[in-house]
């Protein structure tokens, strides 16, 4: 689908229209270590001023999801009101392969699987549900009457390795152009605009015995030209030719899909259809700057684009660290507020 690319035209009098928030996914370490309960994490977001937006992962955070009792829903609504938080996005699951031992669910089965999750979002007060690409355009079209009835917006996460021009995403864009519903959109993830690999993760890989020469090869290919699949295949080919261990090659290959390089301004092409944003981040330098994602470009660009929704701070450091997600989100909010200060 041809798309006209817009030129950047920053103006000094632009005002920030979107609000910051946090996804409880950032606190995976705290939750799974039983250091905090779900309710205590919600309280922590409020007490530390890490809202006002609050995003929740349905199956991770809510026991029995998508079955939500009246008592739980009332308690949740009271809790967010008490701390002046605003529910922003409920992440729902569309893993149609894992549900039945490798055989995918049919369209009818997928619709039936997602229906109660969307209803749970409405019951809890979430205006947006974050779906996954496994919910195909056909499934989304079948669910449109439900989201229209409930007044809930729905959209897939645009996570690496997909870009706005990937065939799967183009299919959504064509569907949206045909249906013209304001309730359907996209949720960009900033891991799709990375500028480097997380330094702590690289350190962990070195400590785990990944050869420095293999890491150097991986980063060289990742930083070069070519699309994600070509880079991953090229890295695997060159690493195998150099006789590195297959297990180490496979471990590094995952990073080619988890983080990709992309001009942050691609999001301008779909800005009117963005319904929520995942501010993925990993690590900070001594000056408080994020070292993996170009926030100094991304946040002003969303101001420029007039985005009016919420942004969730999303720390994914639990994949390589047992550190504090709470402290990481505090640093992220401090950085975001510093970058956005000229637009307030």
C-alpha positions as CSV (number, residue, x, y, z in Angstrom):
1,X,0.0,0.0,0.0
2,X,1.7,3.2,-1.1
3,X,2.1,5.7,1.6
4,X,3.3,9.3,1.3
5,X,6.1,10.1,3.7
6,X,5.8,13.3,5.7
7,X,8.6,15.6,6.3
8,X,9.6,16.5,9.8
9,X,8.7,20.1,10.6
10,X,9.3,20.8,14.3
11,X,7.9,24.0,15.7
12,X,9.0,25.5,19.0
13,X,5.5,26.3,20.2
14,X,4.2,22.6,20.0
15,X,2.6,21.3,23.1
16,X,2.7,17.8,24.5
17,X,-0.8,16.3,24.3
18,X,-0.1,12.7,25.4
19,X,0.3,11.4,28.9
20,X,2.9,9.1,30.5
21,X,2.2,5.9,32.3
22,X,3.5,2.5,33.2
23,X,2.8,-1.1,32.3
24,X,2.9,-3.6,35.1
25,X,5.0,-5.8,32.8
26,X,7.9,-3.6,33.8
27,X,7.7,-5.1,37.3
28,X,7.9,-8.7,36.2
29,X,10.8,-9.3,38.6
30,X,8.9,-7.9,41.5
31,X,5.8,-9.8,40.7
32,X,7.2,-13.2,40.0
33,X,9.5,-13.1,43.0
34,X,6.4,-12.4,45.2
35,X,8.0,-9.2,46.5
36,X,4.8,-7.4,45.6
37,X,1.2,-8.5,44.9
38,X,-0.8,-7.1,41.9
39,X,-2.6,-4.7,44.2
40,X,0.7,-3.5,45.8
41,X,2.2,-2.8,42.4
42,X,-0.8,-0.7,41.4
43,X,-0.4,1.2,44.7
44,X,3.4,1.7,44.0
45,X,2.7,3.2,40.6
46,X,0.4,5.7,42.3
47,X,2.6,6.4,45.3
48,X,5.7,7.0,43.2
49,X,4.0,9.2,40.6
50,X,4.6,6.7,37.7
51,X,1.2,7.3,36.2
52,X,-1.2,8.6,35.5
53,X,-1.6,5.8,32.9
54,X,-1.7,2.2,34.1
55,X,-1.4,-0.7,31.7
56,X,-2.0,-4.3,32.7
57,X,-1.2,-7.7,31.1
58,X,-4.4,-9.7,31.5
59,X,-3.1,-13.3,31.9
60,X,0.0,-12.2,33.8
61,X,-1.6,-10.1,36.4
62,X,-5.2,-11.3,36.9
63,X,-5.9,-14.7,38.4
64,X,-8.5,-16.6,36.4
65,X,-8.4,-14.1,33.5
66,X,-10.5,-13.5,31.4
67,X,-13.1,-14.3,34.1
68,X,-13.3,-11.1,36.2
69,X,-15.6,-11.1,39.2
70,X,-17.7,-8.1,40.0
71,X,-15.8,-7.9,43.3
72,X,-12.4,-7.8,41.7
73,X,-13.6,-5.2,39.1
74,X,-15.0,-3.0,41.8
75,X,-11.9,-3.2,43.9
76,X,-9.6,-2.4,40.9
77,X,-11.7,0.6,39.9
78,X,-11.6,1.8,43.5
79,X,-7.8,1.3,43.7
80,X,-7.0,3.3,40.5
81,X,-9.4,6.1,41.6
82,X,-7.7,6.2,45.0
83,X,-4.3,6.9,43.5
84,X,-5.7,9.1,40.6
85,X,-4.5,6.6,38.0
86,X,-6.2,6.0,34.6
87,X,-6.5,2.5,33.1
88,X,-4.9,2.8,29.6
89,X,-4.5,-0.6,27.9
90,X,-5.2,-4.2,28.8
91,X,-3.0,-6.6,27.0
92,X,-4.9,-9.6,25.7
93,X,-3.6,-12.9,24.3
94,X,-4.0,-14.1,20.8
95,X,-1.5,-17.0,20.7
96,X,-3.6,-19.2,18.5
97,X,-0.8,-21.9,18.2
98,X,-0.1,-22.5,21.9
99,X,-3.7,-23.1,22.7
100,X,-3.9,-26.5,21.1
101,X,-0.6,-28.2,20.9
102,X,0.7,-26.8,17.6
103,X,-2.5,-26.8,15.7
104,X,-3.8,-23.2,15.2
105,X,-7.2,-22.1,16.2
106,X,-9.7,-21.4,13.4
107,X,-11.0,-17.9,12.9
108,X,-14.2,-18.8,14.7
109,X,-12.2,-20.2,17.7
110,X,-10.0,-17.2,17.8
111,X,-12.9,-14.8,17.8
112,X,-14.5,-16.9,20.7
113,X,-11.1,-16.8,22.5
114,X,-10.7,-13.0,22.3
115,X,-14.3,-12.1,22.9
116,X,-14.3,-12.6,26.8
117,X,-10.9,-10.8,27.0
118,X,-12.3,-7.7,25.4
119,X,-15.3,-7.8,27.6
120,X,-13.0,-8.1,30.7
121,X,-11.2,-4.9,29.5
122,X,-14.5,-3.1,29.4
123,X,-15.5,-4.3,32.8
124,X,-12.2,-3.2,34.4
125,X,-12.4,0.3,32.7
126,X,-9.7,-0.1,30.1
127,X,-10.4,1.9,26.9
128,X,-7.8,0.0,24.8
129,X,-7.0,-3.6,24.3
130,X,-3.6,-4.5,22.9
131,X,-3.9,-7.6,20.7
132,X,-1.3,-9.5,18.8
133,X,-0.7,-10.2,15.1
134,X,-2.1,-13.7,15.6
135,X,-5.5,-12.0,15.6
136,X,-5.6,-11.7,11.8
137,X,-7.4,-8.9,9.9
138,X,-10.3,-11.4,9.4
139,X,-10.5,-11.9,13.2
140,X,-10.4,-8.2,13.8
141,X,-13.2,-7.5,11.3
142,X,-15.3,-10.2,13.0
143,X,-14.7,-8.5,16.4
144,X,-15.5,-5.0,15.2
145,X,-19.2,-5.2,16.2
146,X,-18.2,-6.1,19.7
147,X,-15.6,-3.3,20.1
148,X,-18.1,-0.9,18.7
149,X,-20.8,-2.1,21.1
150,X,-18.4,-1.8,24.1
151,X,-16.6,1.4,22.9
152,X,-13.2,-0.2,23.3
153,X,-10.3,0.5,20.9
154,X,-8.3,-2.4,19.7
155,X,-5.0,-2.8,17.9
156,X,-1.9,-5.0,17.5
157,X,1.5,-4.2,19.0
158,X,3.9,-3.2,16.3
159,X,6.9,-5.1,17.8
160,X,10.2,-5.9,16.2
161,X,10.8,-7.5,13.7
162,X,7.7,-6.0,12.0
163,X,7.7,-2.6,10.4
164,X,4.8,-0.6,9.1
165,X,5.6,-2.0,5.6
166,X,5.7,-5.6,6.6
167,X,3.1,-7.7,4.7
168,X,1.2,-8.6,7.9
169,X,1.0,-4.9,8.9
170,X,0.1,-3.8,5.4
171,X,-2.9,-6.2,5.6
172,X,-4.1,-4.4,8.7
173,X,-3.6,-1.0,7.2
174,X,-5.7,-2.1,4.1
175,X,-8.4,-3.4,6.5
176,X,-8.5,-0.2,8.4
177,X,-8.7,1.9,5.2
178,X,-11.7,-0.2,4.2
179,X,-13.5,-0.2,7.5
180,X,-12.7,3.4,8.5
181,X,-13.3,2.7,12.2
182,X,-11.8,5.0,14.8
183,X,-11.8,2.1,17.2
184,X,-9.1,0.2,15.3
185,X,-5.4,1.2,15.4
186,X,-1.8,0.3,16.2
187,X,0.4,0.2,19.3
188,X,4.1,0.9,18.4
189,X,6.8,-0.6,20.4
190,X,10.1,1.5,20.6
191,X,12.2,-1.7,20.3
192,X,11.4,-1.3,16.6
193,X,13.6,1.8,16.5
194,X,16.6,0.7,18.5
195,X,20.0,2.2,18.0
196,X,22.1,-0.5,19.8
197,X,21.8,-3.7,21.8
198,X,21.4,-3.3,25.6
199,X,24.8,-3.1,27.2
200,X,23.7,-5.2,30.3
201,X,22.5,-7.9,28.0
202,X,25.8,-8.0,26.1
203,X,27.6,-8.1,29.4
204,X,25.5,-11.1,30.5
205,X,26.2,-12.9,27.2
206,X,30.0,-12.4,27.6
207,X,29.8,-13.7,31.2
208,X,27.8,-16.7,29.9
209,X,30.7,-17.6,27.6
210,X,29.6,-16.2,24.2
211,X,32.8,-15.6,22.3
212,X,33.6,-11.8,21.9
213,X,34.3,-12.4,18.2
214,X,30.8,-13.8,17.7
215,X,29.3,-10.8,19.5
216,X,31.3,-8.5,17.3
217,X,30.1,-10.3,14.2
218,X,26.5,-10.1,15.4
219,X,26.6,-6.4,16.1
220,X,28.4,-5.7,12.9
221,X,25.7,-7.4,10.8
222,X,22.9,-5.8,12.9
223,X,24.3,-2.3,12.4
224,X,24.6,-2.9,8.7
225,X,22.2,-2.5,5.8
226,X,19.4,-5.0,4.9
227,X,16.1,-6.1,6.4
228,X,15.8,-8.1,9.6
229,X,15.4,-11.5,8.0
230,X,18.4,-11.0,5.7
231,X,20.5,-9.8,8.6
232,X,19.6,-12.8,10.8
233,X,20.3,-15.2,7.9
234,X,23.6,-13.5,7.0
235,X,24.8,-13.6,10.6
236,X,23.9,-17.3,10.9
237,X,25.7,-18.0,7.6
238,X,28.9,-16.1,8.5
239,X,28.9,-17.5,12.1
240,X,28.5,-21.1,10.9
241,X,31.3,-20.6,8.3
242,X,33.5,-19.4,11.1
243,X,32.7,-22.6,13.0
244,X,31.0,-21.0,16.1
245,X,28.8,-23.3,18.2
246,X,25.2,-23.6,16.8
247,X,23.7,-22.9,20.3
248,X,25.6,-19.6,20.6
249,X,24.6,-18.6,17.1
250,X,20.9,-19.4,17.8
251,X,21.0,-17.4,21.1
252,X,22.3,-14.3,19.4
253,X,20.0,-14.7,16.4
254,X,17.0,-14.0,18.6
255,X,18.3,-10.4,19.2
256,X,17.8,-9.7,15.5
257,X,14.1,-10.1,15.9
258,X,13.8,-8.5,19.4
259,X,15.4,-5.2,18.4
260,X,15.6,-3.6,15.0
261,X,17.0,-0.4,13.6
262,X,14.5,1.9,11.9
263,X,14.1,5.6,11.4
264,X,11.8,6.7,14.3
265,X,9.9,9.0,12.0
266,X,8.2,6.1,10.2
267,X,5.6,6.3,12.9
268,X,4.4,9.6,11.4
269,X,2.8,7.7,8.6
270,X,0.4,6.0,10.9
271,X,0.1,8.6,13.6
272,X,-3.6,9.1,13.3
273,X,-4.1,5.4,13.9
274,X,-1.9,5.1,17.0
275,X,-4.0,4.2,20.0
276,X,-1.3,3.5,22.6
277,X,2.5,3.4,22.8
278,X,5.0,1.0,24.4
279,X,8.0,3.0,25.5
280,X,10.4,0.1,25.5
281,X,13.7,0.7,27.3
282,X,16.6,-1.2,28.8
283,X,19.5,0.7,30.2
284,X,20.8,4.2,31.2
285,X,24.2,5.9,31.2
286,X,25.6,7.9,34.0
287,X,23.7,11.0,32.8
288,X,20.3,9.3,32.8
289,X,20.1,8.8,29.0
290,X,18.7,5.6,27.6
291,X,21.5,3.8,25.7
292,X,19.4,1.5,23.4
293,X,16.5,3.6,22.1
294,X,16.8,7.2,20.7
295,X,14.3,8.9,23.1
296,X,15.6,12.3,22.2
297,X,14.1,11.8,18.7
298,X,11.1,9.6,19.5
299,X,9.3,11.7,22.1
300,X,9.6,15.1,20.3
301,X,8.4,13.3,17.2
302,X,5.2,12.2,18.9
303,X,4.7,15.7,20.1
304,X,5.1,16.9,16.5
305,X,2.6,14.3,15.3
306,X,0.0,15.5,17.8
307,X,-0.4,12.1,19.5
308,X,-3.0,12.4,22.3
309,X,-3.1,9.0,23.9
310,X,-0.9,7.4,26.6
311,X,2.6,6.1,26.6
312,X,3.5,3.2,28.9
313,X,7.1,2.9,30.3
314,X,8.0,-0.7,29.5
315,X,11.2,-2.1,31.0
316,X,12.2,-5.5,29.5
317,X,15.3,-5.8,31.7
318,X,14.0,-8.9,33.4
319,X,15.3,-11.0,30.5
320,X,18.9,-10.4,31.6
321,X,18.6,-8.9,35.1
322,X,17.0,-9.5,38.4
323,X,17.2,-5.8,39.1
324,X,14.4,-3.5,40.2
325,X,11.9,-2.6,37.5
326,X,10.5,0.0,39.8
327,X,13.8,1.9,39.9
328,X,14.2,1.5,36.1
329,X,10.7,3.0,35.5
330,X,11.6,5.9,37.8
331,X,14.7,6.7,35.7
332,X,12.6,6.4,32.5
333,X,10.0,8.8,33.7
334,X,12.7,11.3,34.8
335,X,14.3,11.1,31.3
336,X,10.9,11.4,29.6
337,X,10.0,14.5,31.6
338,X,13.3,16.1,31.0
339,X,13.0,15.6,27.2
340,X,9.4,16.8,27.2
341,X,9.9,19.8,29.5
342,X,10.2,22.3,26.5
343,X,6.8,21.2,25.3
344,X,4.8,21.6,28.5
